[in-house]
Amino acid sequence: MCFMEIKSENEVQSLDDESRPTSNELQDTLKSLYDEFKKLDSKYSYCKNKYVCLLVEKETLEKKACIVIYDSNKINQLKIKINL
């Protein structure tokens, strides 16, 4: 595998040509990527849990809306009967 380094906007140089990252640099980069991954994983878990909570809330509100619509229809039917 060959890694590429951008020296300037138009110049790209292969790391194989001139310099190779040291073991410590690679380890630091890997640790940084891992830390970033853990942060994103934490955010993903939070969002996933929030999504599940919102789905439950949505279902609850849909059930309440059905009850309100049903009650509204009954009231309208009673109004019609009273006006006859």
Sine and cosine of phi, psi and omega as CSV:
sin_phi,cos_phi,sin_psi,cos_psi,sin_omega,cos_omega
0.00,0.00,0.64,-0.77,-0.04,-1.00
-0.87,-0.50,0.80,-0.60,0.05,-1.00
-0.99,-0.12,0.56,-0.83,0.00,-1.00
-0.91,-0.41,0.57,-0.82,0.02,-1.00
-0.86,-0.52,0.71,-0.70,0.04,-1.00
-1.00,-0.08,0.91,-0.42,-0.01,-1.00
-1.00,0.09,-0.64,0.77,0.07,-1.00
-0.58,-0.81,-0.08,-1.00,-0.06,-1.00
-0.87,0.49,-0.61,0.80,-0.09,-1.00
-0.95,-0.30,-0.10,1.00,-0.10,-1.00
-0.93,-0.36,0.82,-0.57,0.04,-1.00
-0.85,-0.52,0.74,-0.68,-0.03,-1.00
-0.77,-0.63,0.69,-0.72,0.02,-1.00
-0.95,0.30,0.66,-0.75,0.05,-1.00
-0.93,0.37,-0.40,0.91,0.03,-1.00
-0.92,0.39,-0.45,0.89,-0.07,-1.00
-0.95,0.30,-0.73,0.68,-0.17,-0.98
-0.89,-0.46,-0.85,0.53,-0.08,-1.00
-0.68,-0.73,0.55,-0.83,0.06,-1.00
-0.92,-0.39,0.59,-0.81,0.03,-1.00
-0.92,0.40,0.55,-0.83,0.02,-1.00
-0.97,0.24,0.24,-0.97,0.03,-1.00
-0.86,0.51,-0.66,0.75,0.01,-1.00
-0.91,0.42,-0.64,0.77,0.03,-1.00
-0.90,0.44,-0.69,0.72,0.04,-1.00
-0.90,0.44,-0.65,0.76,0.01,-1.00
-0.91,0.42,-0.66,0.75,0.04,-1.00
-0.90,0.45,-0.67,0.74,0.02,-1.00
-0.90,0.43,-0.69,0.72,0.03,-1.00
-0.89,0.46,-0.68,0.73,0.03,-1.00
-0.89,0.46,-0.67,0.74,0.02,-1.00
-0.88,0.47,-0.70,0.71,0.04,-1.00
-0.89,0.45,-0.65,0.76,0.02,-1.00
-0.90,0.43,-0.68,0.73,0.03,-1.00
-0.88,0.48,-0.67,0.74,0.03,-1.00
-0.90,0.44,-0.65,0.76,0.04,-1.00
-0.87,0.49,-0.69,0.72,0.01,-1.00
-0.89,0.46,-0.64,0.77,0.03,-1.00
-0.90,0.44,-0.72,0.70,0.00,-1.00
-0.91,0.41,-0.61,0.79,0.04,-1.00
-0.90,0.44,-0.64,0.76,0.04,-1.00
-0.90,0.44,-0.69,0.72,0.03,-1.00
-0.90,0.44,-0.65,0.76,0.01,-1.00
-0.89,0.45,-0.70,0.72,0.01,-1.00
-0.88,0.47,-0.68,0.74,0.03,-1.00
-0.88,0.48,-0.74,0.67,-0.02,-1.00
-0.90,0.45,-0.63,0.77,0.01,-1.00
-0.89,0.45,-0.71,0.71,0.04,-1.00
-0.91,0.42,-0.65,0.76,0.02,-1.00
-0.89,0.45,-0.64,0.77,0.02,-1.00
-0.88,0.48,-0.70,0.71,0.01,-1.00
-0.89,0.46,-0.69,0.73,0.03,-1.00
-0.88,0.47,-0.66,0.75,0.01,-1.00
-0.92,0.39,-0.57,0.82,0.06,-1.00
-0.90,0.44,-0.68,0.74,0.02,-1.00
-0.90,0.44,-0.69,0.72,0.01,-1.00
-0.89,0.45,-0.65,0.76,0.02,-1.00
-0.88,0.48,-0.71,0.70,0.01,-1.00
-0.88,0.47,-0.66,0.75,0.03,-1.00
-0.89,0.46,-0.71,0.71,0.00,-1.00
-0.91,0.40,-0.59,0.81,0.05,-1.00
-0.90,0.44,-0.65,0.76,0.03,-1.00
-0.90,0.43,-0.69,0.73,0.03,-1.00
-0.90,0.44,-0.62,0.78,0.02,-1.00
-0.90,0.44,-0.64,0.77,0.04,-1.00
-0.89,0.46,-0.65,0.76,0.02,-1.00
-0.90,0.44,-0.70,0.72,0.00,-1.00
-0.89,0.45,-0.68,0.74,0.02,-1.00
-0.90,0.44,-0.69,0.73,0.02,-1.00
-0.87,0.49,-0.74,0.67,0.01,-1.00
-0.89,0.46,-0.63,0.77,0.02,-1.00
-0.89,0.45,-0.67,0.74,0.04,-1.00
-0.89,0.45,-0.65,0.76,0.04,-1.00
-0.89,0.46,-0.68,0.73,0.01,-1.00
-0.89,0.45,-0.68,0.74,0.03,-1.00
-0.89,0.46,-0.64,0.77,0.04,-1.00
-0.90,0.43,-0.65,0.76,0.04,-1.00
-0.91,0.41,-0.63,0.78,0.03,-1.00
-0.89,0.46,-0.65,0.76,0.01,-1.00
-0.90,0.43,-0.67,0.74,0.01,-1.00
-0.90,0.44,-0.63,0.78,-0.04,-1.00
-0.93,0.36,-0.62,0.78,-0.05,-1.00
-0.97,0.24,-0.28,0.96,0.02,-1.00
-0.97,0.23,0.00,0.00,0.00,0.00
